[in-house]
Amino acid sequence: MITLYLIRHGETDANKHGILQGQQNTLLNSNGLSQAKTLAGACQHLTINTIHSSDLARASSTAAQIAQPHQLTPKLTPLLREIGFGSLEGQHLKLMPAEKQYHLQRLYTQQINLPYADAEPLAKLESRLSQFIKHLSAESSGNHAIIGHGYSLNYLLHHLLNWPKQNMQLLELANCSVTEVIFNRQQWQLVRLNQQVNSLSSILK
């Protein structure tokens, strides 16, 4: 059996102020680092065989905290990066022009590609996430922590569970939340969803 702990990175200033990050290499803020340390304390009770992380700093810093109690070295990969929002990255969500907000909303609610040449197509996102899972599933068993980003982890979760991706907007993965899925009897199954960091210590034991 394979167990995946899907973990969103800790808070950044961009998260706090409603700025779209995408593949920008933003850092954890002080609260995000505190979240990651709290999560690491809760996760020390788990058996984790490997830790895989996006190579963007906010994710890799979160992974480093989780890795310490387990004496593991996170495996960093660009396959787990956030979706690329292109020219929308770095913009305040509420201050975007109406047209850009409309295109972003269509991405979230209808899975329609952003109409910008520098934005990542959904087919490319799905391809790289599928490539990562294919590599991981080559192992017959194990417990793996996967540290990534809000949109791409949400997309991966819906992909694994065959949930309609048009419903992705109904779920916002919290910073340093844990979602657990297992591969059992030839299918992925949900164990816990979006368990937030302030309630993890009494549960992940």
C-alpha contacts under 8 A as a table, 3 or more apart, distances in Angstrom:
res1	aa1	res2	aa2	distance
1	M	140	S	6.84
1	M	141	S	4.74
1	M	142	G	6.72
1	M	182	I	6.92
1	M	183	F	5.75
1	M	184	N	5.63
2	I	137	S	7.65
2	I	140	S	7.11
2	I	141	S	4.63
2	I	142	G	5.05
2	I	143	N	5.97
2	I	144	H	7.80
2	I	182	I	5.51
2	I	183	F	5.10
2	I	184	N	7.27
3	T	141	S	7.77
3	T	142	G	6.29
3	T	143	N	4.61
3	T	144	H	6.14
3	T	180	E	7.09
3	T	181	V	5.89
3	T	182	I	4.38
3	T	183	F	6.51
4	L	143	N	6.00
4	L	144	H	4.97
4	L	145	A	5.84
4	L	146	I	6.74
4	L	180	E	5.68
4	L	181	V	5.34
4	L	182	I	6.17
5	Y	143	N	7.70
5	Y	144	H	6.18
5	Y	145	A	4.64
5	Y	146	I	5.85
5	Y	178	V	6.15
5	Y	179	T	5.71
5	Y	180	E	4.63
5	Y	181	V	6.73
6	L	145	A	6.24
6	L	146	I	4.88
6	L	147	I	6.17
6	L	148	G	7.52
6	L	153	L	7.06
6	L	178	V	5.67
6	L	179	T	5.00
6	L	180	E	6.15
6	L	181	V	7.89
7	I	145	A	7.13
7	I	146	I	5.89
7	I	147	I	4.74
7	I	148	G	6.28
7	I	149	H	7.98
7	I	153	L	8.00
7	I	176	C	5.87
7	I	177	S	5.61
7	I	178	V	4.82
7	I	179	T	6.53
8	R	59	A	7.48
8	R	147	I	5.72
8	R	148	G	5.13
8	R	149	H	5.17
8	R	150	G	6.17
8	R	153	L	7.34
8	R	173	L	6.88
8	R	174	A	6.86
8	R	175	N	5.36
8	R	176	C	4.94
8	R	177	S	5.85
8	R	178	V	7.25
9	H	32	G	7.86
9	H	36	A	7.62
9	H	58	R	6.06
9	H	59	A	4.84
9	H	62	T	5.66
9	H	63	A	7.96
9	H	147	I	6.33
9	H	148	G	6.01
9	H	149	H	6.24
9	H	175	N	5.61
9	H	176	C	5.23
10	G	28	L	6.23
10	G	31	N	7.75
10	G	32	G	4.17
10	G	33	L	6.48
10	G	35	Q	5.94
10	G	36	A	5.83
10	G	58	R	6.87
10	G	59	A	7.44
10	G	62	T	6.29
10	G	175	N	4.85
10	G	176	C	4.99
11	E	15	N	6.01
11	E	16	K	7.02
11	E	28	L	5.75
11	E	29	N	6.26
11	E	31	N	6.40
11	E	32	G	3.97
11	E	33	L	7.59
11	E	35	Q	7.61
11	E	175	N	5.69
11	E	176	C	7.76
12	T	15	N	5.13
12	T	16	K	6.34
12	T	26	T	7.02
12	T	27	L	6.01
12	T	28	L	4.51
12	T	29	N	4.86
12	T	31	N	7.93
12	T	32	G	6.09
12	T	58	R	7.32
13	D	16	K	4.90
13	D	17	H	6.12
13	D	27	L	7.94
13	D	28	L	7.31
13	D	29	N	5.88
14	A	17	H	5.23
14	A	18	G	5.86
14	A	19	I	4.72
14	A	20	L	6.90
14	A	21	Q	6.74
14	A	26	T	7.73
15	N	18	G	5.28
15	N	19	I	6.18
15	N	20	L	7.70
16	K	19	I	7.86
17	H	92	H	7.67
18	G	92	H	5.77
18	G	93	L	5.81
18	G	94	K	7.49
19	I	89	E	7.78
19	I	90	G	5.88
19	I	91	Q	5.48
19	I	92	H	4.28
19	I	93	L	5.74
20	L	88	L	7.06
20	L	89	E	5.21
20	L	90	G	5.38
20	L	91	Q	5.70
20	L	92	H	6.34
20	L	93	L	6.38
21	Q	24	Q	5.41
21	Q	25	N	7.98
21	Q	26	T	7.38
21	Q	89	E	5.30
21	Q	90	G	5.73
22	G	82	E	5.40
22	G	83	I	5.77
22	G	84	G	5.12
22	G	85	F	5.54
22	G	86	G	7.85
22	G	89	E	5.89
23	Q	56	L	7.39
23	Q	81	R	6.68
23	Q	82	E	5.70
23	Q	83	I	6.74
23	Q	84	G	5.46
23	Q	85	F	7.55
23	Q	89	E	7.75
24	Q	56	L	7.79
24	Q	89	E	7.16
24	Q	90	G	7.69
25	N	56	L	5.45
25	N	57	A	5.83
25	N	58	R	7.24
26	T	56	L	7.55
26	T	57	A	6.34
26	T	58	R	6.02
27	L	57	A	5.73
27	L	58	R	4.81
28	L	31	N	7.66
28	L	32	G	5.10
28	L	33	L	5.93
28	L	57	A	7.76
28	L	58	R	5.21
28	L	61	S	7.42
29	N	32	G	5.08
29	N	33	L	6.27
30	S	33	L	5.19
30	S	34	S	6.25
31	N	34	S	4.98
31	N	35	Q	6.11
32	G	35	Q	4.96
32	G	36	A	6.20
32	G	175	N	7.80
33	L	36	A	5.04
33	L	37	K	6.25
33	L	62	T	7.25
34	S	37	K	5.14
34	S	38	T	6.18
35	Q	38	T	5.12
35	Q	39	L	6.09
35	Q	175	N	7.94
35	Q	176	C	6.40
35	Q	197	V	6.78
36	A	39	L	5.02
36	A	40	A	6.06
36	A	62	T	5.33
36	A	65	Q	6.11
36	A	66	I	7.10
36	A	176	C	6.44
37	K	40	A	4.97
37	K	41	G	6.31
37	K	65	Q	5.90
37	K	66	I	7.32
38	T	41	G	5.17
38	T	42	A	6.45
38	T	197	V	7.07
39	L	42	A	5.08
39	L	43	C	6.04
39	L	66	I	6.97
39	L	176	C	6.81
39	L	197	V	5.96
39	L	200	L	7.29
39	L	201	S	7.81
40	A	43	C	5.05
40	A	44	Q	6.10
40	A	65	Q	5.84
40	A	66	I	4.27
40	A	67	A	7.53
40	A	68	Q	7.78
40	A	69	P	7.27
41	G	44	Q	5.41
41	G	45	H	7.94
41	G	66	I	7.80
41	G	69	P	7.82
41	G	201	S	7.41
42	A	45	H	6.48
42	A	200	L	6.04
42	A	201	S	4.60
42	A	202	S	7.86
42	A	204	L	6.03
42	A	205	K	7.63
43	C	46	L	5.30
43	C	66	I	6.99
43	C	201	S	7.98
43	C	204	L	6.39
44	Q	47	T	7.79
44	Q	66	I	7.74
44	Q	69	P	5.74
44	Q	70	H	6.80
45	H	204	L	6.59
45	H	205	K	5.29
46	L	204	L	6.83
46	L	205	K	6.73
47	T	143	N	6.65
48	I	51	I	7.38
48	I	70	H	7.29
48	I	142	G	7.68
48	I	143	N	5.02
48	I	144	H	5.69
48	I	145	A	6.74
49	N	142	G	6.16
49	N	143	N	5.36
49	N	144	H	5.83
50	T	72	L	7.08
50	T	74	P	7.24
50	T	75	K	7.87
50	T	143	N	6.90
50	T	144	H	4.98
50	T	145	A	6.44
51	I	63	A	7.11
51	I	67	A	7.03
51	I	72	L	7.31
51	I	73	T	7.20
51	I	74	P	4.87
51	I	75	K	6.13
51	I	144	H	5.70
51	I	145	A	4.70
51	I	146	I	6.11
51	I	147	I	7.66
52	H	63	A	7.74
52	H	74	P	5.57
52	H	75	K	4.72
52	H	76	L	5.98
52	H	77	T	7.41
52	H	144	H	7.29
52	H	145	A	6.13
52	H	146	I	4.95
52	H	147	I	6.27
53	S	59	A	6.29
53	S	60	S	5.86
53	S	63	A	6.40
53	S	74	P	6.53
53	S	75	K	6.06
53	S	76	L	4.88
53	S	77	T	6.21
53	S	80	L	6.50
53	S	146	I	5.71
53	S	147	I	4.55
53	S	148	G	6.02
54	S	59	A	5.75
54	S	60	S	6.28
54	S	76	L	5.57
54	S	77	T	5.19
54	S	78	P	5.63
54	S	79	L	6.88
54	S	80	L	4.49
54	S	81	R	4.95
54	S	82	E	7.99
54	S	147	I	6.41
54	S	148	G	5.43
55	D	59	A	6.82
55	D	60	S	5.77
55	D	76	L	4.87
55	D	77	T	5.23
55	D	78	P	5.56
55	D	80	L	7.55
55	D	81	R	6.86
56	L	59	A	5.68
56	L	60	S	6.13
56	L	78	P	7.78
56	L	81	R	6.72
57	A	60	S	5.06
57	A	61	S	5.78
58	R	61	S	5.47
58	R	62	T	6.42
59	A	62	T	5.13
59	A	63	A	6.16
59	A	147	I	5.95
59	A	148	G	5.71
59	A	149	H	7.34
60	S	63	A	4.87
60	S	64	A	6.09
60	S	74	P	7.59
60	S	76	L	7.05
60	S	147	I	7.56
61	S	64	A	5.08
61	S	65	Q	6.61
62	T	65	Q	5.41
62	T	66	I	6.56
62	T	147	I	7.44
63	A	66	I	5.14
63	A	67	A	6.02
63	A	74	P	6.30
63	A	147	I	6.25
64	A	67	A	5.08
64	A	68	Q	6.45
64	A	73	T	7.49
64	A	74	P	6.57
65	Q	68	Q	5.59
66	I	69	P	6.81
66	I	70	H	7.62
67	A	70	H	5.39
67	A	71	Q	5.98
67	A	72	L	5.07
67	A	73	T	6.36
67	A	74	P	6.63
68	Q	71	Q	5.12
68	Q	72	L	6.55
69	P	72	L	7.99
77	T	80	L	6.09
77	T	81	R	7.64
78	P	81	R	5.26
79	L	128	R	5.26
79	L	129	L	6.10
79	L	131	Q	7.78
79	L	132	F	6.40
80	L	128	R	7.67
80	L	129	L	6.62
80	L	132	F	7.71
80	L	147	I	7.90
80	L	148	G	5.94
80	L	149	H	7.86
80	L	152	S	7.38
81	R	148	G	6.54
81	R	149	H	6.91
81	R	152	S	7.21
82	E	148	G	7.13
82	E	149	H	5.37
82	E	150	G	7.34
82	E	151	Y	6.54
82	E	152	S	5.26
83	I	120	E	6.31
83	I	125	L	6.43
83	I	151	Y	6.86
83	I	152	S	5.95
84	G	89	E	7.97
84	G	118	D	7.94
84	G	119	A	5.42
84	G	120	E	4.86
85	F	88	L	5.56
85	F	89	E	5.69
85	F	114	L	7.55
85	F	118	D	7.60
85	F	119	A	4.84
85	F	120	E	6.45
86	G	89	E	5.92
86	G	116	Y	6.90
86	G	117	A	7.63
86	G	118	D	4.64
86	G	119	A	4.01
86	G	120	E	7.04
87	S	116	Y	7.40
87	S	118	D	6.68
87	S	119	A	7.17
88	L	91	Q	5.80
88	L	100	K	7.75
91	Q	95	L	7.49
91	Q	96	M	6.67
92	H	95	L	5.28
92	H	96	M	6.21
93	L	96	M	5.62
93	L	101	Q	7.46
96	M	100	K	6.19
96	M	101	Q	6.11
97	P	100	K	5.48
97	P	101	Q	6.39
98	A	101	Q	5.05
98	A	102	Y	6.09
99	E	102	Y	5.04
99	E	103	H	6.39
100	K	103	H	5.12
100	K	104	L	6.17
101	Q	104	L	5.07
101	Q	105	Q	6.03
102	Y	105	Q	5.07
102	Y	106	R	6.26
103	H	106	R	5.12
103	H	107	L	6.39
103	H	114	L	6.04
103	H	115	P	7.43
104	L	107	L	5.09
104	L	108	Y	6.43
104	L	114	L	6.82
105	Q	108	Y	5.11
105	Q	109	T	5.99
105	Q	110	Q	7.93
106	R	109	T	5.23
106	R	110	Q	5.12
106	R	111	Q	6.41
106	R	112	I	5.72
106	R	113	N	7.94
107	L	110	Q	5.72
107	L	111	Q	4.55
107	L	112	I	4.74
107	L	113	N	5.87
107	L	114	L	6.44
108	Y	111	Q	5.88
108	Y	112	I	7.89
108	Y	166	Q	7.39
108	Y	168	M	6.81
108	Y	169	Q	5.71
109	T	166	Q	5.33
109	T	167	N	6.85
109	T	168	M	7.01
109	T	169	Q	5.84
110	Q	165	K	7.98
110	Q	166	Q	5.25
111	Q	122	L	7.63
111	Q	165	K	7.03
111	Q	166	Q	6.23
112	I	122	L	7.96
113	N	120	E	7.90
113	N	121	P	5.68
113	N	122	L	6.25
114	L	119	A	6.31
114	L	120	E	7.83
114	L	121	P	7.37
115	P	119	A	7.53
116	Y	119	A	5.39
120	E	124	K	6.69
120	E	125	L	7.04
121	P	124	K	5.41
121	P	125	L	6.61
122	L	125	L	4.97
122	L	126	E	6.12
123	A	126	E	5.17
123	A	127	S	6.04
124	K	127	S	4.98
124	K	128	R	6.30
125	L	128	R	5.47
125	L	129	L	6.25
125	L	152	S	7.62
126	E	129	L	5.19
126	E	130	S	5.90
126	E	155	Y	7.97
126	E	156	L	7.78
127	S	130	S	5.15
127	S	131	Q	6.07
128	R	131	Q	4.94
128	R	132	F	6.27
129	L	132	F	5.10
129	L	133	I	6.32
129	L	156	L	6.68
130	S	133	I	5.11
130	S	134	K	5.98
131	Q	134	K	5.14
131	Q	135	H	6.29
132	F	135	H	5.27
132	F	136	L	6.26
133	I	136	L	4.94
133	I	137	S	5.83
134	K	137	S	5.15
134	K	138	A	6.41
135	H	138	A	5.47
135	H	139	E	7.86
136	L	139	E	5.99
137	S	140	S	6.86
139	E	142	G	7.40
148	G	152	S	7.26
148	G	153	L	6.13
149	H	152	S	5.67
149	H	153	L	5.61
150	G	153	L	5.62
150	G	154	N	6.11
150	G	172	E	7.09
150	G	173	L	5.80
150	G	174	A	7.68
151	Y	154	N	5.13
151	Y	155	Y	6.10
152	S	155	Y	4.96
152	S	156	L	6.09
153	L	156	L	4.92
153	L	157	L	6.08
154	N	157	L	5.12
154	N	158	H	6.31
154	N	168	M	6.77
154	N	171	L	7.62
154	N	172	E	7.73
154	N	173	L	7.06
155	Y	158	H	5.26
155	Y	159	H	6.08
155	Y	165	K	7.00
155	Y	168	M	7.20
156	L	159	H	4.94
156	L	160	L	6.14
157	L	160	L	5.27
157	L	161	L	6.22
158	H	161	L	5.29
158	H	162	N	5.62
158	H	163	W	4.72
158	H	164	P	6.72
158	H	165	K	6.04
158	H	168	M	7.42
159	H	162	N	5.18
159	H	163	W	6.62
159	H	165	K	7.59
160	L	163	W	7.87
160	L	188	W	6.10
161	L	188	W	5.82
161	L	189	Q	6.65
161	L	190	L	7.55
163	W	167	N	7.69
164	P	167	N	5.71
164	P	168	M	7.55
165	K	168	M	5.26
166	Q	169	Q	7.22
167	N	170	L	5.64
167	N	171	L	7.73
168	M	171	L	5.68
168	M	172	E	7.99
169	Q	172	E	7.00
173	L	177	S	6.54
173	L	194	N	5.74
174	A	177	S	5.21
174	A	194	N	6.69
174	A	196	Q	6.51
175	N	196	Q	7.70
175	N	197	V	7.92
176	C	196	Q	6.76
176	C	197	V	5.89
177	S	194	N	5.28
177	S	195	Q	5.18
177	S	196	Q	4.38
177	S	197	V	5.59
178	V	192	R	7.60
178	V	193	L	6.88
178	V	194	N	5.38
178	V	195	Q	5.03
178	V	196	Q	6.58
178	V	197	V	7.70
179	T	191	V	7.60
179	T	192	R	5.33
179	T	193	L	4.48
179	T	194	N	5.02
179	T	195	Q	6.30
180	E	190	L	6.27
180	E	191	V	5.28
180	E	192	R	5.02
180	E	193	L	6.55
181	V	188	W	6.47
181	V	189	Q	5.45
181	V	190	L	4.54
181	V	191	V	5.44
181	V	192	R	7.18
182	I	188	W	5.49
182	I	189	Q	5.31
182	I	190	L	6.61
182	I	191	V	7.15
183	F	186	Q	6.44
183	F	187	Q	5.41
183	F	188	W	4.38
183	F	189	Q	6.33
184	N	187	Q	5.57
184	N	188	W	6.35
184	N	189	Q	7.16
190	L	193	L	7.27
192	R	195	Q	6.74
195	Q	199	S	7.14
195	Q	200	L	6.71
196	Q	199	S	5.83
196	Q	200	L	6.39
197	V	200	L	5.20
197	V	201	S	7.77
198	N	201	S	7.40
199	S	202	S	6.57
199	S	203	I	7.14
200	L	203	I	5.17
200	L	204	L	5.85
201	S	204	L	5.96
201	S	205	K	7.53
202	S	205	K	6.84
